[in-house]
Amino acid sequence: MTTETKETLSFQTEVKQLLDLMIHSLYSNKEIFLRELISNASDAADKLRFEATTDDALFEGDADLNVFIGIDKDARTITIRDNGIGMNRDEVIENIGTIARSGTKEFFSSLSGDQEKDAHLIGQFGVGFYSSFLVADKVTLTTRRAGLTAEHGVQWESAGDGEYSLETVEKAERGTEITLHLKEDASEFLESFRLKSIIHKYADHIPFPIKMMGEAPATEEGEVSEPEIETINQASALWTRPKSELTEEEYHNFYKHVGHDFEDPLDYIHQKLEGKYEYSLLLYLPKRAPFDLWQAEAKHGVKLYVRRVFIMEANEELLPRYLRFVRGVMDTNDLPLNVSREILQKSPAMEAMKKGATKRILGMLEEMAKDKPEDYTTFWGEFGNALKEGIIEDMSNKEKIAGLLRFSSTETDEQSVTLADYVARMKEGQDTIYFITADSLAAAKGSPHLELFKKKGVEVLLMHDRIDEWVISHLPEFDGKKLQSIAKGEVDLSGITSDGKTAEEDAKESEEKAKAAEPAVEKIKEALGEKVKDVRTTNRLVESPACLVADQFDLSGNMERILKQAGQDIPDMKPILEINPEHPLVEKLIKARKKELIEDLSSILFDQALLAEGALPEDPAGFVRKVNALLIK
């Protein structure tokens, strides 16, 4: 027999923080403790059933997997017992004494102090076992892992005060038993009808029987007989039941189980697909993004079942990474129970399921955008940037995803403009979709590159999310219309007339102005030297004296800054300086004769253009000095 002595250990610091946050943020939703503990018990049964597919001895002669809940009113305890996989000593320390998961730092940094928002985040992170302390002032856990002998049982106990005890004990049955010693204000949970109502609310779909001791029936003579054990839940996999049998409430409660969420989902899809491969899917869109959405190691939220046996979750064989926010289950009969990730990667059935699920999720989003635009606005605010990744990753669905994109534009600050909206509003003679990228909406709106477009009433998409630079590089056209940055290369709006002038008149006038400004162009070129690739006049400016543009196939200034901020070692891209031939500063340069004045004016034009791009001049103090000198002349 194992003779390890009882020891007292301290919780990991993050566990202490989580316990404190949970108790203060979730006190009004205490009943979720039962949902979380039943969910853990169900997971333990799933794991045993999966491991037993290759080692039947793990069942130890008892393959009837179930969860039992007992109440002792005199002792003021609730006991939740399962005969699932159980844990060994190391697993108890890892799973209960520590938070052994990625994203812990991000989770705590995202807490805001707002009780409602923090409650949602805590739910997303997964309070799991720790939710016991919402209702208990002491928790005792006894467990033995399947396959180990009785003397390898482990007992864990804590009052949630920062420490826990751990000792080796005898445990004849495999699995885990949790005893909650209830607080005085948790007496309502000693009533069986209260626990049954929670089970019906949150765990009716658990595919294993959840059992409780029933009321003792009276005999004909009026004597009370022994109470019978009754099954409380339906104990059937919800996704296998016909849609006609399911209520909206059942769908929503199942989502709260698989998504560890307190809110209802934004939308869901439930389908059984038949053909070469047969599979069922029940997939949900959450209302809010998880705290670890942008963390590379974050798990996906879709579980794979094979013939109702849980196999695995969180891998990109189920859904493409840009749909990592989706929650739910997928179940098939066309994979072996002992499937590995390597088999999944090569499986035609898995590839068909992934393509089918992706197609239906995108279809659900299209319907939402069309029929429930307010819900789609919510979705886009939470997950729009993740969906944009699909333009880069998913060539086969690029057109569908492009139709789901939303942008700000010179018509509205809201990210509500579709590419189709833009095309429908294009001016007569316009054959290009124009856009500008910047590091903020304010920077995009204030860009001097917009001036001619505003003058001619041509809409420009304002792209101000970091990912937009990569997205747009993979989206050269939409609906047969080329997408063009107004900050790269030459811009030709000659086909779009304004002020009643013909295109020929506009061209002639621009040519005359450019010729008059040639002396300024030459002086600036000489003054700036290697700072710029070229200097030229432009008709894209109306009020500003100058702007910087990238050559057609160079990185944009915004992209260059993003890459440098990310630590990328890239060579400096020399910009092209374009000047407004009608601006007073340019006219002053045309007349200037003194070398110092020419150099100062040229430098001011260049640095002003840099500032307008959201970048800083190489010598900010020198820039200020030159501007001040110009102001007092």
PyMOL commands that set and color helices and strands:
alter all, ss='L'
color gray80, all
select helices_A, chain A and resi 13-25+27-29+32-51+56-59+89-97+104-110+115-125+128-134+150-152+184-190+192-202+238-240+243-245+248-259+321-323+341-346+348-371+373-393+395-404+419-424+441-445+448-456+468-473+503-516+518-531+557-565+584-591+595-612+620-631
alter helices_A, ss='H'
color red, helices_A
select strands_A, chain A and resi 7-10+67-72+77-82+136-144+153-158+163-169+175-182+210-213+229-231+267-273+279-285+301-306+309-313+327-332+407-409+412-417+432-437+461-463+477-478+481-485+534-537+546-549+576-579
alter strands_A, ss='S'
color yellow, strands_A
deselect
rebuild
show_as cartoon
